Amino acid sequence: MFWLLTGTKCKPKHPLGSLNAHWRPNPPEIEVNKRICLMLFALGPVTTFAWGDDCEFRADRAGGADARGAEKVIVRAGAGDLKVVGRSDAVRIEARGFACANRQELLDATTLNVRREGNVVTIETSMPQDDEKSSFGLNDRSRIELGIALPTNIAVEAADSSGDATFENLASLQFQDSSGDIEVSRIAGLVDMTDSSGDLEIEGAGSVRLRDSSGDIEVEDVRGDVEVTSDSSGDIHIERIDGGARVVQDSSGGIRVEDVKGSIVIEQDSSGDIYAARVGGDFTVNGDSSGSIEHESVRGAVNMPDRKRGPDNDVER
């Protein structure tokens, strides 16, 4: 049974057996709760996390805030998977999930807090093992698998220590992640992301700016520019970009960029092959230590290190 179907706002305030013919629900309240339940139900798979052997003790965690007048949601999440979804008909910001631990006292100290200050709503999880002064041992671990629903017109700023993360249908996204795979889709504005490890997929955004340490990067369907400031390892695949694409520093892994209406610039690539195709502007590689460079259907100029060109000024393959 999904937690979205068992949340407190989706349950009647009185036991069914106590209802009588004279009691009637408040229609506006019922309508608001119905919309909240439908909105949270749409989060879907966020509730289907697999519990491991360390989840001997578990409990629901929930919180929320009125969305009227809110301009930003800040999420600070510790261990556990995270899913954040925007809904066009949302009237509240709701956070719900499961806390999981291998000891009851550890579970009791694992909390979810939602608070609003002015036009900013902060959603924060707290894990006892993250506290340096905690008396819990090294083998004592807890986590919260968390789902958040909010209106689509609110910007999201998030940080996550570990676990997979999913973001859908948001105004904009600023995200810092330590580990775990990331999936992002349908972001109206800027996606600004720093990721330490794990694969990263972005499908649909206004513009993209990335910093990545390890893991593959896949970006597609962006209305503006895409910039990868740094990438230590893993392949980069960028396609269907209405603006330009720029990779400032890439240490290892292949780079493949296709269907870009603007120009493509690779500032520095240490190792791995580079391929560009169907480019509306220029294709430029300023520095490349090893690996082949190939291109096709470039409307503008092609510029790259001289040593990458053959005797007929063709690119070495």
Residue pairs with C-beta under 8 A, 6 or more apart in sequence:
2 41
2 47
2 48
3 47
3 60
3 96
3 97
3 98
3 147
4 10
4 37
4 40
4 41
4 43
4 47
4 96
4 147
5 37
5 41
6 60
7 37
7 40
7 60
7 62
7 96
8 62
9 33
9 36
9 37
10 33
10 36
10 37
10 40
12 19
14 23
32 91
35 89
35 90
35 91
36 91
36 92
36 94
39 87
39 89
39 90
39 94
39 149
40 94
40 96
40 147
40 149
42 85
42 87
42 149
43 83
43 85
43 147
43 149
45 83
46 81
46 83
46 85
46 97
46 145
46 146
46 147
46 166
47 97
47 145
47 147
49 80
49 81
49 98
49 145
51 58
51 100
54 100
54 101
54 102
54 141
55 100
55 101
55 102
56 101
56 102
56 103
57 100
57 101
57 102
57 103
57 104
57 106
57 107
58 98
58 99
58 100
58 101
58 107
59 98
59 99
59 107
60 96
60 97
60 98
60 99
61 96
61 97
61 98
61 99
61 110
61 111
61 112
61 125
61 144
61 146
62 94
62 95
62 96
62 97
62 112
63 94
63 95
63 96
63 112
63 113
63 114
63 123
64 92
64 93
64 94
64 95
64 114
65 92
65 93
65 114
65 115
65 116
65 121
66 91
66 92
66 93
66 116
67 90
67 91
67 92
67 93
67 121
67 150
67 151
67 154
68 91
69 119
70 93
70 116
70 119
70 120
70 121
70 151
70 154
71 119
71 120
71 154
71 155
72 119
72 120
72 121
72 154
72 155
72 156
72 157
73 93
73 120
73 121
73 122
73 123
73 148
73 150
73 154
73 155
73 156
73 157
74 120
74 121
74 122
74 123
74 157
74 158
75 82
75 84
75 122
75 123
75 124
75 148
75 156
75 157
75 158
75 159
75 160
76 122
76 123
76 124
76 125
76 158
76 159
77 123
77 124
77 125
77 144
77 146
77 158
77 159
77 160
77 161
77 163
78 125
78 126
78 127
78 130
78 143
78 144
78 160
78 161
78 162
79 127
79 129
79 141
79 142
79 143
79 144
79 161
79 162
79 163
80 97
80 100
80 125
80 143
80 144
80 145
80 146
80 162
80 163
81 145
81 146
81 163
81 164
81 165
81 180
82 146
82 147
82 148
82 158
82 160
82 163
82 164
82 165
82 166
83 146
83 147
83 148
83 165
83 166
83 167
83 168
84 147
84 148
84 150
84 156
84 158
84 165
84 166
84 167
84 168
84 170
85 147
85 148
85 149
85 150
85 166
85 167
85 168
85 169
86 149
86 150
86 151
86 152
86 153
86 154
86 168
86 169
86 170
86 171
87 149
87 150
87 151
87 152
87 169
88 151
88 152
90 149
90 150
90 151
90 152
91 151
93 114
93 121
93 123
93 148
93 149
93 150
93 151
93 154
94 148
94 149
94 150
95 112
95 114
95 123
95 146
95 147
95 148
96 146
96 147
97 112
97 144
97 145
97 146
97 147
98 144
98 145
99 107
99 110
99 111
99 112
99 142
99 143
99 144
100 107
100 110
100 142
100 143
100 144
100 145
101 107
101 110
101 140
101 141
101 142
101 143
102 139
102 140
102 141
102 142
103 136
103 140
106 128
106 129
106 136
106 140
106 141
106 142
107 142
109 126
109 128
109 142
110 125
110 126
110 127
110 128
110 142
110 143
110 144
111 125
111 126
112 123
112 124
112 125
112 126
112 144
112 146
113 122
113 123
113 124
113 125
113 126
114 121
114 122
114 123
114 124
115 121
115 122
116 122
123 148
125 144
125 146
127 142
127 143
127 144
128 134
128 136
128 140
128 142
129 136
129 140
129 141
129 142
130 161
143 163
145 163
150 156
150 170
152 169
152 170
152 171
152 188
153 171
154 170
154 171
155 170
155 171
155 172
155 173
155 174
155 189
156 167
156 170
156 171
156 172
156 173
156 174
156 175
157 173
157 174
157 175
158 165
158 167
158 173
158 174
158 175
158 176
159 175
159 176
159 177
160 175
160 176
160 177
160 178
160 180
161 178
161 179
162 178
162 179
162 180
163 179
163 180
164 180
164 181
164 182
164 183
164 198
165 175
165 177
165 180
165 181
165 182
165 183
166 182
166 183
166 184
167 173
167 175
167 182
167 183
167 184
167 185
167 187
168 184
168 185
168 186
169 185
169 186
169 187
170 186
170 187
170 188
171 187
171 188
171 189
172 187
172 188
172 189
172 190
172 191
172 206
173 184
173 187
173 190
173 191
173 192
173 193
174 190
174 192
174 193
175 182
175 184
175 191
175 192
175 193
175 194
175 195
176 193
176 194
176 195
177 193
177 194
177 195
177 196
177 198
178 196
178 197
179 196
179 197
179 198
180 197
180 198
181 198
181 199
181 200
181 201
181 215
182 193
182 195
182 198
182 199
182 200
182 201
183 201
184 191
184 193
184 200
184 201
184 202
184 203
184 205
185 202
185 203
185 204
186 203
186 204
187 202
187 204
187 205
187 206
188 206
189 205
189 206
189 207
190 205
190 206
190 207
190 208
190 209
191 202
191 205
191 206
191 207
191 208
191 209
191 210
192 209
193 200
193 208
193 209
193 210
193 211
193 212
194 210
194 211
194 212
195 210
195 211
195 212
195 213
195 215
196 213
196 214
197 213
197 214
197 215
198 214
198 215
199 215
199 216
199 217
199 218
199 234
200 210
200 212
200 215
200 216
200 217
200 218
201 218
201 219
202 208
202 218
202 219
202 220
202 222
203 220
203 221
204 220
204 221
204 222
205 219
205 221
205 222
205 223
205 224
206 222
206 223
206 224
207 222
207 223
207 224
207 225
207 226
207 243
208 219
208 222
208 224
208 225
208 226
208 227
209 226
209 227
209 229
210 217
210 219
210 226
210 227
210 228
210 229
210 231
211 228
211 229
211 230
211 231
212 228
212 230
212 231
212 232
212 234
213 231
213 232
213 233
214 232
214 233
214 234
215 233
215 234
216 234
216 235
216 236
216 237
216 253
217 228
217 231
217 234
217 235
217 236
217 237
217 238
218 237
218 238
219 226
219 237
219 238
219 239
219 241
220 237
220 238
220 239
220 240
220 241
221 240
222 240
222 241
222 242
222 243
223 242
223 243
224 242
224 243
225 241
225 243
225 244
225 245
225 246
225 262
226 238
226 241
226 243
226 244
226 245
226 246
227 245
227 246
227 247
227 248
228 236
228 238
228 246
228 247
228 248
228 250
229 248
229 249
230 248
230 249
230 250
231 247
231 249
231 250
231 251
231 253
232 251
232 252
233 251
233 252
233 253
234 252
234 253
235 253
235 254
235 255
235 256
235 272
236 247
236 250
236 253
236 254
236 255
236 256
236 257
237 256
237 257
238 245
238 256
238 257
238 258
238 260
239 256
239 257
239 258
239 259
239 260
240 258
240 259
241 257
241 259
241 260
241 261
241 262
242 261
242 262
243 260
243 261
243 262
244 260
244 261
244 262
244 263
244 264
244 265
244 281
245 257
245 260
245 262
245 263
245 264
245 265
246 264
246 265
246 266
246 267
247 255
247 265
247 266
247 267
247 269
248 267
248 268
249 267
249 268
250 266
250 268
250 269
250 270
250 272
251 270
251 271
252 270
252 271
252 272
253 271
253 272
254 272
254 273
254 274
254 275
254 291
255 266
255 269
255 272
255 273
255 274
255 275
256 274
256 275
256 276
257 264
257 275
257 276
257 277
257 279
258 275
258 276
258 277
258 278
259 277
259 278
260 276
260 278
260 279
260 280
260 281
261 280
261 281
262 280
262 281
263 279
263 280
263 281
263 282
263 283
263 284
263 300
264 276
264 279
264 281
264 282
264 283
264 284
265 282
265 284
265 286
266 274
266 284
266 285
266 286
266 287
266 288
267 286
267 287
268 286
268 287
268 288
269 285
269 287
269 288
269 289
269 291
270 289
270 290
271 289
271 290
271 291
272 290
272 291
273 291
273 292
273 293
273 294
274 285
274 288
274 291
274 292
274 293
274 294
275 293
275 294
275 295
276 283
276 294
276 295
276 296
276 298
277 295
277 296
277 297
278 296
278 297
279 295
279 297
279 298
279 299
279 300
280 299
280 300
281 299
281 300
282 298
282 300
282 301
282 302
282 303
283 295
283 298
283 300
283 301
283 302
283 303
284 301
284 302
284 303
284 304
285 293
285 303
285 304
285 305
285 308
286 303
286 304
286 305
287 305
288 304
288 305
288 308
292 316
292 317
293 304
293 308
293 315
293 316
294 315
294 317
295 302
295 315
302 315
304 315
308 315
308 316
309 315
309 316
310 316
